[in-house]
Amino acid sequence: MGKHPIELLIAKADEAINNEDFDALANIYTEDAILVIKPDMNAIGRPHIKKAFEAIAAHFEHSLHVTQAGMKILETGDTALVLAKTIVSASNLPATERKATYVFRRDNQHDWLCAIDNSYGHDLIAAGPTGQQQRLHGGS
């Protein structure tokens, strides 16, 4: 049996991150997508997600490498929840496993796009709520 289209899309996203192809990466997201950067800091919308990934690449000295070590896709209708083990490494970061969570939805052409990207992982929960979130977008 072949790979699920979302699994292929996540592999494409990983390749875009590794190659710093941020235009291709941004197009994997919905227009109003949310990217969790770290606890209480999100990028909202494609332009801000692209800028966030550019800043993340710079932070990791342009050596970020992302791979998947396992994935479960739960799909219903036009929505899918993805639970993944993601391995992140860089020249200034030893290989670290993150338990990532993604929400995908189908667009009008029935293609899957990422609506919520919490590749930061479940450690987001351990940080606990602070009551406010810093949002990186042009709206309120």
N, C-alpha and C positions, 0 to 999 in steps of 0.2 A: 504494500500500500504506500502511495506517495505521501509526501509531507503536506501538512495542512497549509493553506495559503498564508495564514498568519505567521506560521513558523518560518516560511520563506521570506516574508516581509521583515521579520525581526532579524533574520540573517542578513538581509539587505541593509537594514539599519546599522547593524554591527559593523559591516564592511564600510559603510559611509562614515561612521565614527572613526574607525581605524585609519581611513584614508583622508579624513578631514574634508569630505565632500558634503558640506553643510547645506547646500541647496537641495541635493538629493535627499538628505536626511529630513529637512523641513517638510518636504512633500509627502512624507510618510504619515504626517499628522493631520488631523482635522484643522480647519481654520481656527476653531476656538479651543484647541487642545490645551491641556495642562501638563507641564513637565515639573515634577518635584525635583528641585535642585538640591535642597537640604531641608532639614526641619524648619518649617515656617517660612520658606522661600520657594516660590513657584514662578515659573515663566508661563505666561498665558498667551496663546496665539502663535502662529507660525513665525512671524518676524522675531518675536522675543525668544522663542525656542531656538531659532538659528543663532541669535546673539549669545544666548546662554551656552550653547555648545561651543561656540568660538572661544568664549571666556574659559570654559572648562578645559578645552584643548590647551590653551595658554597656561592655565594653572598646572596642568600635568606635563608641561614642557614639550608639548606636541609629540608625546610618546604614548598616549592612551591606547590601550588594546582591550577590546571587549569580546568575549565569547560566551556561549551558552553551555551550561553543563546539565541541562534537563529542563523540560517544559511540560506543562499540562494546560490544555486549552479547553475551556468550558463554554460552549456556544449555544445560544438560544436566539432564534430569529435573526435580527440584525445587530446583535450585541454579543461580544465574547469577552470573557475574563481569562487572562493568561497569568499563570503562576510559574515563575521561572527561577532557576538558579543561574545567576549571571556571574561570571568571573571577570573582574576588572583589574588591570595592572598598568603600570607606567614606570618610567625611570625613577620617579619619586614616590612610588606606591607599590608595595609587594602585592602579589596576586591575592585578591580579596574576593571571597564569595559573598554575593548579596542575594537575598531572597526578594526578587523583584515582582511587582504586580502591575499589570497593564490592563486597560480596558480598550477594546477595539469596537468600532461600529462600521457598518456598511454605509457608503455614500450613495448618491442617486444612481451611479453606474454599477452598484453592487460590489464595489471594490472595498476591501478592508482598509481602514485608516485608524491610527492610534488616537484616542480621545483623552486618555489619561495615562501618563507614563510615570510610574513610581519605581524606576530602576534604582533609585537610592536604596530601596529595600525596606524590610520590616523594622530595621533599626529606627525608622521614623517614629514608630510607636514607642520605643524605649525612651526617646527624647522627651515625650510627653508634650501636652498642649501648653502653649504660652499665652493663648488668648488672641493673639494677632498674627496675621501672616503678612509677610512682605510679598507683594505681587509685582511681577515685572511685566507690565503691559501698559498700553496707552489709555485705557479706560479708568473708571473709578474703582 
